[in-house]
Amino acid sequence: MIPLALSLDREAVRDTVREAFRVEERGIDWRSGAAGALAAVGPLAIGVAIDETVAGLTAAIAGLNTALCIPRAGLRARMFWGPLCAVAGVGSLALGDVANPHTWSLVLATLVWVGLWATLRAAGPAGALAGFATAAVLVVLGGIPAGPESLGQRMLWYVLGAGPALVLMVLARRGPAPPPDLARTVLRAVVAGVRGDADLRAHVARLSIAVAVATLLYRAIGLPHGYWVPLTVLAVMQPGEHATRVRAIQRAAGTLAGAALIVLITLVTDDRWALVACAAAAAFWLYALDERGYFWLVVMLTPTALLMLSLVDFQGADEGLERVANSALGIAIGLAISAVVREVATWRARRRGEKPAA
């Protein structure tokens, strides 16, 4: 019995790994890759050139997230999701700026904001990605200590990054036409999901609580660049435990790739322009390969973000190793919460005399 169980476990692991690295669509979208790299890393390059890396990073995060939210779909869909994410990103920045000074306020803001935007999952893959990107802006920018710049300045930097990204990706993307009244369709889907989908409500609650707890943890122990922990939780936690495990593998692969790249750059040179070039290359493949499978989006998004964020406070090889440790903690939190939820669901099913879900 034991060898058979071990064999089944190994087979389950192999199936999970195959799913994580599965290719769903062949080909390379060169136009989207070039537009995305310019949208995400162009502002950062300007910031490095004029020695305004904080401004450049803020604009680059805006470009990265706005471009990420624009789907391969008809013009109406691109012009709906892109501006929505740009405006929501500005709101995330403002909320993070207000909440940042106190741990309790940042944790509360995270709990509410992540939960609110997680409901967009009811609108399909584009909604799920928009919800993730919007919440990620709060997690990252809310976790970076405020500088001498005013909120108005930072919001201006964000708009200056989001605007060009919106134009570039709307022009670069193509796809099938959406429903005639997309905004109303999305709103109805979200309302119906919140009212009638218990699984969606459970996921929203789990995700918002998990990201808030991760935020409380890194603030309580004073973890440097600790926002990477809740950011990883946000990225890996999915409605089902199996999907969470798949996403954890993808996130780990992306983090290790990005960290290895930073260590390699450190061994070769300490020039920040090397990081900019590598971030641009990662961003290109992020947008060029995202339709090949969610694996590519997750794996390329992680090193892109890691390289971009490292430019503000570059610490060489230690930077990469620190991000790996923070990501590992975030993955562990996400997997642990999913496992606890599974055990609770199993216990409740048995109490009701039902067969536990497989």
C-alpha positions in Angstrom: 0.0 0.0 0.0 2.8 2.5 0.9 4.7 2.0 -2.4 1.4 2.4 -4.3 0.6 5.6 -2.4 4.1 7.0 -3.1 3.7 6.2 -6.8 0.3 8.0 -6.9 1.8 11.0 -5.1 4.7 11.2 -7.6 2.3 10.9 -10.5 0.2 13.8 -9.0 3.3 15.9 -8.6 4.3 15.2 -12.2 0.8 16.1 -13.4 0.9 19.4 -11.5 4.3 20.3 -12.9 3.1 19.5 -16.4 0.1 21.7 -15.9 2.2 24.6 -14.6 4.5 24.5 -17.7 1.8 23.7 -20.3 1.9 25.7 -23.6 -1.6 26.7 -24.6 -0.9 28.7 -27.8 2.1 28.7 -30.1 3.7 31.7 -31.6 5.2 35.0 -30.5 3.4 38.3 -30.4 6.3 40.6 -31.4 4.2 43.7 -31.6 2.8 43.3 -28.1 6.2 42.4 -26.7 7.8 45.6 -28.1 4.9 47.8 -26.9 4.8 46.2 -23.5 8.6 46.5 -23.0 8.5 50.2 -23.9 5.4 50.8 -21.7 6.9 49.1 -18.6 10.6 49.9 -18.8 10.7 53.1 -20.8 9.7 55.3 -17.8 12.3 53.5 -15.7 15.0 54.1 -18.2 14.1 57.8 -18.2 14.2 57.9 -14.4 17.6 56.3 -14.3 19.0 58.7 -17.0 17.9 61.8 -15.1 18.7 60.3 -11.6 15.0 60.2 -10.6 14.6 56.5 -10.0 11.6 56.8 -7.6 9.7 58.8 -10.2 10.7 56.4 -12.9 9.7 53.3 -10.9 6.3 54.8 -10.1 5.6 55.5 -13.7 7.0 52.1 -14.7 4.7 50.3 -12.3 1.8 52.2 -13.8 3.0 51.2 -17.3 3.5 47.6 -16.4 0.1 47.1 -14.8 -1.9 49.1 -17.3 -0.4 47.3 -20.2 -0.9 44.0 -18.4 -4.7 44.6 -18.1 -5.3 45.3 -21.8 -6.5 42.0 -23.3 -6.2 40.6 -26.8 -9.8 41.6 -27.6 -11.8 44.1 -29.6 -11.3 47.8 -29.3 -14.2 48.3 -26.9 -12.7 45.7 -24.5 -9.2 47.3 -24.7 -10.7 50.7 -24.1 -12.7 49.4 -21.1 -10.1 47.4 -19.2 -7.1 49.7 -19.9 -8.6 52.9 -18.6 -10.3 51.1 -15.7 -6.9 49.7 -14.5 -5.2 53.0 -15.0 -7.8 54.8 -12.8 -7.9 52.0 -10.3 -4.1 52.1 -10.1 -4.1 55.8 -9.2 -6.6 54.9 -6.5 -4.4 52.2 -5.2 -1.4 54.6 -5.0 -3.5 57.2 -3.2 -4.8 54.6 -0.7 -1.4 53.2 -0.1 0.1 56.6 0.5 -2.6 57.5 3.1 -2.4 54.1 4.8 1.4 53.6 4.8 2.4 55.4 8.0 0.6 53.0 10.3 0.6 49.2 10.2 -3.1 48.9 11.2 -4.3 51.3 8.5 -2.2 49.5 5.8 -3.5 46.1 6.9 -7.1 47.4 6.9 -6.8 49.1 3.5 -5.3 45.9 2.1 -8.1 43.7 3.5 -10.8 45.9 2.0 -9.1 46.9 -1.3 -7.9 43.3 -2.2 -11.3 41.9 -1.4 -13.1 44.5 -3.5 -11.0 44.0 -6.6 -10.9 40.2 -6.3 -14.6 40.2 -7.1 -13.7 41.0 -10.7 -12.8 37.4 -11.1 -16.5 36.8 -11.8 -16.0 38.7 -15.1 -13.5 36.1 -16.4 -9.8 36.0 -17.1 -9.6 39.7 -18.0 -11.3 40.6 -14.7 -9.1 38.4 -12.7 -6.0 39.9 -14.1 -7.3 43.4 -13.6 -8.2 42.7 -10.0 -4.7 41.2 -9.4 -2.9 44.2 -11.0 -4.9 46.8 -9.1 -4.3 45.1 -5.8 -0.6 44.6 -6.6 -0.2 48.4 -7.0 -1.5 48.9 -3.4 0.7 46.1 -2.0 3.9 47.4 -3.7 3.5 51.2 -3.5 1.9 50.9 0.0 4.9 48.9 1.1 7.6 51.4 -0.1 8.4 54.0 2.5 7.2 57.4 1.6 9.8 59.9 0.4 9.7 63.7 0.4 7.5 63.8 -2.7 3.9 64.8 -2.3 1.0 62.5 -3.1 0.1 64.8 -6.0 3.6 64.3 -7.5 3.4 60.6 -7.2 -0.1 60.5 -8.8 1.3 62.6 -11.7 4.1 60.2 -12.2 1.7 57.3 -12.2 -0.5 59.0 -14.8 2.5 59.8 -17.0 3.3 56.1 -17.0 -0.2 54.7 -17.5 -1.1 57.1 -20.3 1.6 56.0 -22.8 1.1 52.3 -21.8 -2.6 52.6 -22.6 -2.0 54.1 -26.0 0.8 51.6 -26.9 -1.1 48.4 -25.9 -4.4 49.5 -27.3 -2.6 49.9 -30.7 -0.7 46.7 -30.3 -3.4 44.3 -29.2 -6.0 42.7 -31.4 -8.8 40.2 -30.7 -12.4 39.2 -31.0 -15.1 41.8 -30.3 -16.6 41.9 -26.8 -20.4 42.1 -26.0 -21.9 45.4 -27.1 -22.3 46.8 -23.6 -19.2 45.4 -21.9 -19.3 47.6 -18.8 -22.9 46.5 -18.0 -22.0 42.9 -18.7 -19.0 43.0 -16.3 -21.1 44.8 -13.6 -23.8 42.2 -13.9 -21.3 39.3 -13.7 -19.7 40.7 -10.6 -23.0 41.4 -8.9 -24.3 37.9 -9.8 -21.1 36.4 -8.6 -21.1 38.2 -5.2 -24.8 37.3 -4.6 -25.0 33.8 -5.9 -21.5 32.2 -6.1 -20.4 30.9 -2.7 -17.1 29.7 -4.0 -16.3 33.2 -5.3 -17.2 34.8 -2.0 -15.1 32.3 -0.1 -12.1 33.0 -2.4 -12.4 36.7 -2.0 -12.5 36.3 1.8 -9.5 33.9 1.9 -7.4 36.0 -0.5 -8.1 39.4 1.3 -7.4 37.9 4.7 -4.3 36.1 3.6 -2.8 39.2 1.9 -3.7 41.3 4.9 -2.1 38.8 7.3 1.1 38.7 5.2 1.2 42.5 5.3 0.8 42.5 9.1 3.6 39.9 9.3 6.2 41.8 7.3 5.4 45.1 9.0 5.5 43.5 12.5 8.9 42.0 12.1 10.3 44.9 10.0 11.2 42.8 7.0 13.2 44.8 4.4 11.3 44.9 1.1 8.7 42.8 2.9 5.9 43.8 0.5 7.2 40.9 -1.7 5.6 38.5 0.8 1.9 39.7 0.4 2.6 40.3 -3.3 3.5 36.6 -3.7 0.4 35.5 -1.6 -1.7 37.7 -4.0 -0.1 36.0 -7.0 -0.4 32.3 -5.9 -3.7 32.0 -4.1 -6.4 30.7 -6.3 -10.0 29.5 -5.6 -8.9 25.9 -5.5 -6.0 24.2 -3.7 -4.7 22.5 -6.9 -4.7 25.8 -8.8 -2.8 27.4 -5.9 -0.1 24.7 -6.1 0.2 25.2 -9.8 0.5 29.0 -9.4 3.1 28.4 -6.6 5.3 26.4 -8.9 5.0 29.1 -11.6 5.8 31.9 -9.1 8.8 30.0 -7.7 10.2 29.4 -11.1 9.9 33.1 -12.0 11.4 34.2 -8.7 14.4 31.9 -9.0 14.9 33.0 -12.6 14.9 36.7 -11.7 17.1 36.2 -8.6 19.6 34.2 -10.7 19.7 36.9 -13.2 20.3 39.6 -10.6 23.2 37.5 -9.1 24.7 37.0 -12.5 24.5 40.7 -13.3 26.2 41.4 -9.9 29.1 39.1 -10.8 29.6 40.8 -14.2 28.9 44.5 -13.5 27.4 46.9 -11.0 26.0 49.1 -13.7 22.3 49.8 -13.3 21.8 50.0 -17.0 22.4 46.2 -17.1 19.4 45.8 -14.8 17.3 48.1 -17.1 18.3 46.1 -20.2 17.4 42.8 -18.5 14.1 44.3 -17.2 13.3 45.4 -20.8 14.0 41.9 -22.1 11.9 40.2 -19.4 9.0 42.7 -20.1 9.3 42.0 -23.9 8.8 38.2 -23.3 6.1 38.8 -20.7 3.8 40.5 -23.3 5.0 38.5 -26.3 4.4 35.1 -24.7 1.5 35.7 -22.4 -1.0 33.9 -24.7 1.2 30.7 -24.7 -0.1 30.0 -21.3 -0.5 31.5 -17.8 2.8 30.0 -16.9 4.6 32.4 -19.2 2.7 35.4 -17.7 3.6 34.4 -14.2 7.2 33.3 -14.9 8.1 36.5 -16.8 6.1 38.9 -14.7 8.1 37.9 -11.6 11.6 38.7 -12.9 10.3 41.8 -14.7 8.9 43.2 -11.4 11.9 42.0 -9.4 14.4 43.7 -11.7 12.4 46.9 -11.9 12.0 47.1 -8.1 15.7 46.3 -7.5 16.7 49.5 -9.3 15.4 51.8 -6.5 17.6 50.3 -3.8 20.1 48.0 -5.6 22.0 45.8 -3.2 23.7 43.3 -5.6 23.4 39.6 -5.1 21.8 40.1 -1.6 18.8 41.6 -3.4 18.1 38.5 -5.4 18.5 36.2 -2.4 16.3 38.4 -0.2 13.5 38.3 -2.8 13.7 34.6 -3.1 13.4 34.3 0.7 10.4 36.7 0.8 8.7 34.9 -2.1 9.3 31.5 -0.4 7.5 32.9 2.7 4.6 34.2 0.6 4.3 30.8 -1.2 4.3 29.0 2.1 1.5 31.3 3.5 -0.6 30.8 0.4 -0.2 27.0 0.4 -0.7 26.7 4.2 -4.0 28.7 4.0 -5.2 26.6 1.1 -4.4 23.4 3.0 -6.2 24.6 6.1 -9.3 25.6 4.0 -9.3 22.1 2.4 -9.2 20.4 5.8 -12.0 22.6 7.2 -14.1 21.9 4.1 -13.4 18.1 4.5 -14.4 18.3 8.2 -17.6 20.1 7.5 -18.5 17.7 4.7 -18.0 14.8 7.0 -20.1 16.4 9.8 -22.9 16.7 7.2 -22.5 13.1 6.2 -21.3 14.1 2.7 -18.4 12.6 0.8 -15.4 15.0 0.9 -14.4 16.6 -2.4 -11.4 14.9 -4.1 
